Amino acid sequence: MSKSSRTSSSSSPDALLNDLRALLTEAETLTAGTVSEQTNDKLADLRARLKEAQESLSEYYDIAKERVTEGARRTDAAIRSHPYESIVIALGVGVLIGALIRRR
């Protein structure tokens, strides 16, 4: 299955979650009956949909991993280029969090 057809069927994480919920509901329905009642076509369709969902999840994971890695690289570069400003900002955030915790 091509990347474009996968993205069009599950274009957002919410749509993917809805697809997974429907898939799990259908799987529970199929497993509730006896094996003799289940048809091979339904099981094959369920397996194909599960494989597609796994591919979509893998794609979302790869995209998220790239974004996190790129953000970490940019943060590291900013800290290295402005070390003193970074220390002051970290100190300020620490003092703010400490003050908020102390209030409670």
C-alpha positions as CSV (number, residue, x, y, z in Angstrom):
1,M,0.0,0.0,0.0
2,S,1.4,3.4,-0.9
3,K,2.1,6.1,1.6
4,S,-0.5,8.5,0.0
5,S,-3.3,6.0,0.2
6,R,-2.5,5.3,3.9
7,T,-2.5,9.0,4.7
8,S,-5.8,9.6,2.9
9,S,-7.6,6.8,4.9
10,S,-6.2,8.0,8.2
11,S,-5.2,11.6,7.8
12,S,-5.0,12.6,11.4
13,P,-4.2,10.9,14.7
14,D,-7.8,11.3,15.8
15,A,-9.0,9.5,12.7
16,L,-6.5,6.7,13.3
17,L,-7.7,6.3,16.9
18,N,-11.3,6.1,15.6
19,D,-10.3,3.5,13.1
20,L,-8.5,1.5,15.8
21,R,-11.5,1.6,18.1
22,A,-13.7,0.3,15.3
23,L,-11.2,-2.4,14.5
24,L,-11.1,-3.5,18.1
25,T,-14.9,-3.5,18.3
26,E,-15.1,-5.7,15.2
27,A,-12.4,-8.0,16.5
28,E,-14.3,-8.4,19.8
29,T,-17.5,-9.2,17.9
30,L,-15.7,-11.8,15.8
31,T,-14.0,-13.4,18.8
32,A,-17.3,-13.5,20.8
33,G,-18.7,-16.2,18.5
34,T,-17.4,-19.6,17.8
35,V,-14.7,-20.2,15.2
36,S,-17.1,-22.0,13.0
37,E,-19.3,-19.0,12.7
38,Q,-16.5,-16.8,11.5
39,T,-15.7,-16.6,7.8
40,N,-12.3,-16.4,6.3
41,D,-13.2,-13.3,4.4
42,K,-14.0,-11.3,7.6
43,L,-10.8,-12.5,9.2
44,A,-8.7,-11.6,6.2
45,D,-10.3,-8.2,6.1
46,L,-9.6,-7.7,9.8
47,R,-6.0,-8.8,9.4
48,A,-5.6,-6.3,6.4
49,R,-7.1,-3.5,8.4
50,L,-4.9,-4.3,11.4
51,K,-1.8,-4.3,9.2
52,E,-2.8,-0.9,7.7
53,A,-3.3,0.5,11.3
54,Q,0.1,-0.8,12.3
55,E,1.7,0.9,9.3
56,S,-0.1,4.2,10.1
57,L,1.0,4.0,13.7
58,S,4.5,3.4,12.5
59,E,4.4,6.3,10.2
60,Y,3.1,8.6,13.0
61,Y,5.8,7.3,15.3
62,D,8.5,8.0,12.8
63,I,7.2,11.6,12.2
64,A,7.0,12.3,15.9
65,K,10.5,10.9,16.4
66,E,11.9,13.2,13.7
67,R,10.2,16.2,15.2
68,V,11.5,15.5,18.7
69,T,15.0,14.9,17.5
70,E,15.0,18.0,15.4
71,G,13.7,20.0,18.3
72,A,16.4,18.6,20.6
73,R,19.0,19.6,18.1
74,R,17.7,23.1,17.8
75,T,17.5,23.4,21.6
76,D,21.1,22.2,22.0
77,A,22.3,24.6,19.3
78,A,20.5,27.5,21.0
79,I,21.9,26.6,24.4
80,R,25.4,26.3,23.0
81,S,25.2,29.6,21.2
82,H,23.8,31.4,24.2
83,P,25.0,29.6,27.4
84,Y,24.7,32.5,29.9
85,E,21.2,33.4,28.7
86,S,20.2,29.7,29.0
87,I,21.4,29.6,32.6
88,V,19.5,32.7,33.5
89,I,16.3,31.3,31.9
90,A,16.7,27.9,33.6
91,L,17.2,29.7,36.9
92,G,14.1,31.9,36.4
93,V,12.0,28.9,35.5
94,G,13.3,27.0,38.6
95,V,12.5,29.9,40.9
96,L,9.0,30.2,39.4
97,I,8.3,26.5,39.8
98,G,9.7,26.6,43.4
99,A,7.4,29.6,44.2
100,L,4.4,27.8,42.8
101,I,5.1,24.6,44.7
102,R,5.7,26.5,47.9
103,R,2.3,28.3,47.7
104,R,0.5,25.0,47.9
